[in-house]
């Protein structure tokens, strides 16, 4: 017997989100994350109706390796922002198990104070095994939260690879958290993740101030050699502590300065327009793949050809050509 709650009407979803009804907002997020065709149709219409009410929030991506203290950092930053009268939404991408397909969805327990704050909304979403751990509908969820009147949207990534690029393509400001004395600050830049950063924060600076100062100095020196993501904004590095709150006011001031610089130059409008284009093509690829997999001819041969490719009996190119031929015989 299904325990799924009855679907609201389109008008009920719209009224509830605009009124910042947390229960309706949560159900609207579930709606846009759904794989059901009927839900997808309602979600598209809902987003179209709400689009004029979006775009007013600060969109901030936050990443860092596991153990860097992202949840503690966000908990403290969020509490400081709500104390200033801001409404804060946290979209936390929760890692999905490669073995079971399940996810922990434990961010509310890791952000204990913020999860109880009336002016905050925390939505852990399973990554769904997507590359880099980026939730399937993070962009849509961000728009729903903006339409509900949230002033700041924090998108927390798993911090395991390709997801950083995907999140950088949906936010205004991309923040990388680093550890003091981890020995990988400069190596991390070579790997490319810091090339995405507008700001870098050396977190847990309270644990070893000496190492934090050295890491901060090294990062500031290295940032001079990285290409700028925005012509009006040279990336910055600061030292912070998510545990004590030290440095968070300076960091937030830098985030606001970054937003003001991009807004004044027109770069913010250009950035968001480019992100909309990237989003469109992402959806096109997703839907084309879904149609492709559902094609009877493809579905009948897909498992066999995947297995043949895996054991080396058929090349990937040959298998792709055969499947495409089944999908579109004229190709």
Helices and strands as residue ranges (DSSP letters): H 10-18, H 22-33, H 37-50, G 51-53, E 58-63, H 70-83, E 88-94, H 107-110, H 112-115, E 120-126, G 131-133, H 138-147, E 152-156, H 163-168, E 173-179, H 185-191, G 193-196, E 199-203, H 209-223, E 236-239, H 248-265, H 267-294, H 296-310, H 316-327
